[in-house]
Structure formats: structure tokens, C-alpha cells
Amino acid sequence: MARPVPATIGATQAPEGELVALADIGEVHPERVEEARLGGLDLAGAKLPGLLMLDVAGEGVDAVNGNWRGADLRRVSFEGARLTGLDLGEARLDEVHFKSCKLDYANFRQATIAQVTFEDCVLTDADFQGAHIYATRFADCQMAAADFSKAELAHVDLRGSELALAGSLLALRGATIDSLQLMELSRPLAAELGIAVEEA
């Protein structure tokens, strides 16, 4: 069944509650972080599968090559975070805002992504294969070689982002792009469809 047309695209809800500043994720149960403000937290390489983040704001967080597979992130924001190679495979992201984050080589395979904003992010070689993406906005993002193969997109706004994608361009069905992006994608899309483009 088709999902309804959303009133807005992207994250609309900021973290709620009185956010408590944490300098170390060990200050709380390591698999559950709620109503917290994370400043400059070092989670590089941390294995936190099934992590629950609820009403969390993170600035300058380092989670390079972390394992957050199957995580549940709700009303979460990250700004200036280093998330290169972060594994969010099979995760659920709802009302999440990534701003000026490095997410190159991040894994979103089979993830459910709804009402999420990626703003001014590096998503080079990010893997969205098989993901379910709804009412999500990619604004001014670098997405060279990002792969959406077999992903399901509905009401996804890609306007203004770099779209030199890996995998099949047919995976972008359900997305909105701008006219400049269409011109850039026209030749590889024609080639994928078996259409020869030659001057008369």
C-alpha cells in the first residue's frame, strides 16, 4: 500500500525534553541513550548493535567505523559528526537530522529511513541498497558512487545534491530531482535503458 503524501519532506521534529550533557556514553546504559546532548563524544569503532537513541543531539561526535546495526534513532540530530564507515544496516531512522556530517562509506543497507534530512553531508560511497526511504531530503550533499540499488523511495527530495551514483539509476523511482540533475543523469540513464544517443 502506498504511503500518504507527507506534509513536509525531511526531519520536522527536534530532540525533545531537557537534554543532559554527556561526555561519555558509559554514563548511561550503553545500548540506550535518551534526552542527551553529546558533545565531541568519541565512539570510533564502538560496537553498539541495537542501540536506541531517543531525543539526542550530537555535535562533533566521532563514530568512524562504528557498528550500530539494527539501531533505532528517533528525534536525533547530528551536526559536524564524523560517521565515516558507520554501520546502520537494518536500522530504523525516524525524524533524524544530519548536518555537515561525514557519512562516506556508511552502510544503510535494508534500513528504514523516514522523515530524515541529510544537509551538506558527504555521502560518497554510502550504501542504501534495499533501504526503505520515505519523506527524506538530501540537500547539498556529495553522493558520488552512493548506491540505491533495490531501495524503495517515496517522496524523497534529492534536489541540489551531487548524483553521480553507483548501481542502477532506476532505483531513483519515487525521488524528485532538479532539471540540472536530469541533464547530468540523462546519458547514463539512456545507456541503462539501452537507448543510443547520437547526433544526426
LUMKOLRO-23334 format. One record per residue: x, y, z of N, C-alpha, C in turn. Coordinates in steps of 0.001 Angstrom, whole numbers, plus 500000, padded with zeros to 6 digits. Atoms other than C-alpha are relative to their C-alpha. Last residue first. Layout:
REM residues N
XYZXYZXYZ/...
END
This chain:
REM residues 200
500432500259501392522142513433463478501021500566499021/500387498797500719523936513392466850499654499645498549/499043499609501042523917510073468646499475501250499306/500118498543500202522269508902471873501092500425499032/498800499375500567521709505136471879499741501481499779/500291498991500993518957503930474219501306500626499525/499655500521501326519611500651476010499691500972498882/501230500404500673517740501737479123500253499454498602/500581501092499208520962501809481138498728499455499346/499185501191500207522613503845478397499423498808500750/500278500516501340519742506314478432500791498728499739/501324500607499952520095506660482192499620499425498640/499919501321499370523855507196481894498644499296500102/499212500955500785523208509900479281500153498651500693/500686500455501209520333511673481038500800498967499214/500324501428499946521816511796484524499494499447498674/498790500760499670523621515129484173499747498496499972/499067499898501117520676516701482351501245499157500264/500546500805501099518262515414484985500931500023498793/499700501405499706520475516812487742499503499094498874/498559500156500214520278520238486111500427498558500269/499737500093501438516481519951485838501491499826499710/500174498740500724516020519182489529500436499831498543/498720499397500336515396515809491169499745501309499260/500120498741500723512412514323493000501399500545499762/499220498840499546512536510671494039499687501217499146/500591499513498758509966507865493763500747501203500561/501449499868500146511977505944491157499398500389501357/500430498672499554515629506594491979498504500233499789/500303500047498567516395502862491815499508501346500520/501427500280499878516141503148488020499573499910501459/500699498734499813519567504794488224498495499791500108/501027499640500970521041501343488731499345501332500334/501192500832500128524251500991490690499002500562499005/499667501362500403526683503736491601498689499230499846/500268501169499174525548507337491668500600498720499440/499215500928500815526993510533490224499976498642500703/500611501303500205524129512384491908500772499113499021/499229500646501066525548515523493508499514498573499848/498911500896499611522849517178495592500693499412498776/498844499256499514520735520250494837501173499136500415/499626498782500713517440518393494544501183500703500662/498562500033500240517410514892496025500510501290499366/499550498788500692513936515047497584501521499999499906/498611499730499642512468511636498510500507501152499137/499946498604499570508674511340498420501398500349500533/501299499333500132508772507535498225500128501404500582/500063498580499687511936505528497624498584500520499811/501347499518500273512302501751497758499901501438500486/500627499214498932515914500594497506498592500403499564/501074500738499348516831497802495095499398500725501200/500531501182500679520072499597494171498978499275500874/501399500167499587520420502933495964499375498758499352/500706501089500684524244503086495786498601499811500593/500994500534499065526273506215496561499125499007499233/499916501456499823529095506463493996499112499476501129/499314500755501043529296510262494308500123498541500410/500498501369500020526724511499496819500653499165498914/499106500644500948528046514876497937499689498511500017/499153501114499558525087516506499653500893499511498864/498595499598500179523550519917499023500971498936500501/499788498624500441520172518835500461501489500318499937/498550499932500137519173515153500685500307501370499414/499390498956500826515588515158501958501521499895500052/498634499687499586513517512248503245500634500965499017/500076498602499562509770511669503096501345500502500522/501282499296500130510267507890502868500131501430500533/499747498588499715513313505676502317498745500801499676/501321499422500193513098501884502535500100501458500445/500581499173498940516644500544502116498590500464499615/501119500661499336517480497645499796499354500809501105/500619501114500716520866499102498910498894499351500846/501425499996499651521486502424500654499281498820499347/500730501166500509525302502118500669498568500004500530/500965500492499018527304505340501021499128498916499366/499951501451499823530159505548498503499085499486501116/499266500714501030530372509339498930500103498519500341/500570501342500062527737510526501395500658499187498883/499211500802500928529429513770502461499484498570500084/499285501185499515526742515877504114500817499356498877/498577499697500164525505519421503473500869498861500539/499721498632500450522072518520504861501501500249499964/498555499991500156520796514934505173500340501361499394/499332498984500805517255515245506488501503499764500035/498592499752499679515186512289507705500537501078499070/499934498620499501511394511942507781501407500324500490/501220499216500187511594508148507366500149501367500661/499624498591499817514577505847506838498772500844499697/501255499277500198514079502102507235500253501446500394/500478499107498940517446500385506800498638500580499623/501228500528499389517961497388504483499487500866501148/500673501112500680521509498562503750498810499509500814/501423499892499672522308501932505376499222498850499359/500854501101500442526086501419505470498574500203500509/500969500444498989528308504497505687499081498943499397/499903501443499755531160504609503148499055499507501107/499468500773501113531153508410503356500217498547500446/500653501312500009528918509710506135500488499165498815/499296500882500926530845512856507035499416498609500151/499412501240499479528375515228508660500738499250498897/498547499867500152527552518854507859500732498800500587/499564498740500589524008518417509190501522500067500003/498547500000500121522342515041509809500400501305499319/499421498920500798518747515395511019501519499906500063/498574499815499747516792512361512236500536501068499052/499795498614499559512986512256512460501455500215500440/501260499266500075512810508445512211500218501382500606/499745498585499764515815506252511492498709500764499775/501209499202500211515341502491511831500330501441500393/500400499060498945518471500369511409498678500675499635/501237500472499366518786497302509156499552500900501151/500781500980500716522369498378508315498828499516500837/501393499824499581523489501427510239499101499058499201/500931501048500428527197500555510024498633500236500630/500927500429498944529305503708510295499004498991499446/500017501447499815532021503787507615499077499492501088/499461500775501118532633507507508011499979498509500325/500703501282499992530449508932510785500437499132498825/499182500850500858532451512034511719499439498588500097/499584501318499502529833514394513120500841499274498962/498548500066500026529620518118512339500548498672500478/499393498892500740525999518200513428501516499887500096/498547500034499981523955515164514443500502501177499181/499287499117500922520284515364515351501499499833500200/498557499889499759518017512701516832500587500984499000/499799498600499604514219512600517108501452500196500446/501220499210500111514185508800516874500210501385500598/499733498595499733517166506532516185498733500798499750/501280499295500090516646502756516465500266501440500425/500283498918499057519840500780515796498620500609499747/501284500211499344519785497488513871499634501072501002/500958500793500786523483497712513076498722499767500801/501308499680499409525205500432515099498910499233499264/501024500992500339528727499156514424498735500319500777/500791500588498922531216502024514407498992498990499477/499946501466500028533711502576511607499289499344501183/499385500611501179534019506283512468500094498486500178/500424501401499986531662507234515298500537499283498769/499157500821500861533176510627516170499566498544500153/499865501403499600530582513062517554500881499264498987/498611500420500048531234516728516788500239498569500433/499147499077500739527787517758517944501434499499500061/498566500255499975525140515231518990500764500987499140/499326499034500866521553515970519958501497499783500126/498563499818499800519515513070521365500525501014498993/499829498605499588515756512708521784501447500270500387/501284499321499984515724508890521607500193501400500570/499785498581499725518773506859520666498667500705499858/501172499130500033518376503102520953500437501411500345/500000498770499208521441500989520046498677500759499835/501281499873499320520621497594518522499897501234500866/501139500487500780524267496966517704498711500103500806/501240499712499281526643499200519707498792499531499191/500990500994500412530155498139518712498764500180500871/500828500586498931532364501216519063498962499048499420/499852501448499918534914501715516281499131499320501040/499354500613501153535083505454516896500189498503500232/500586501332500119532633506391519646500616499253498823/499195500909500814534472509505520819499397498605500059/499883501358499466531957512101522049500773499102499043/498656500501500247532643515659520945500243498583500489/499056499048500575529465516920522593501378499387499858/498684500625500123526584514513523165500937500960499294/499224499163500908523397516116524456501418499460499993/498595499720499726521027513602525992500583500927498950/499969498612499557517297513013526296501414500406500406/501216499207500115517687509238525909500214501396500574/499660498616499683520627506931525231498757500849499752/501194499151499961520090503173525346500411501401500447/500861500334501129522617500468524457498760500877499934/499362499793501299525454501837526588499129499666498798/499938501344500560523234502222529662500518500115498574/501343500587500055524129505719530776500153498575499504/500746499393498898527342507419531883498556499485500039/500049500912498866529147504952529619499271500569501200/501227500790500150528242507176526671499864498985501127/499631501407500191530900509554527964498724499192499931/498656500017500567530839513353527947500429498586499677/499223501186499666527080513541528454501353500082499312/498718500120500687525094516778528554500749498771500495/498900500034499034521501516269529722501304499782499238/498888500851500383518791517274527245501160500142500989/498838499273499500515688518681528882501223499122499789/499648500204498599512945517180526716501187500868500400/500879499408498999512607516920522944500513499729501404/499997500737498727515045516335520091499201500743501061/498696499940499338513915518289517013499952499129501253/500026499975498534510892517239514975501417499997500552/500829498884499544510434518090511287499992500138501515/500246499989498550513063515922509627499219501241500389/498853499852499115512729515745505860499592500029501459/498962500975500287509868516364503460501185500268500915/498668499445500201506745518150504673500971498854499739/500180498545500009503000517460504610501333500694499751/499707499307498742503731513871503637499777501497499868/499143498866500320501902512218500712500260500774501286/500642498730500321500490509012502134501014501075499638/500021499141498820502359505689501884499408501339499622/499201498787500105501371503414499034499879500833501268/500847498806500000500000500000500000500884501248500000/
END
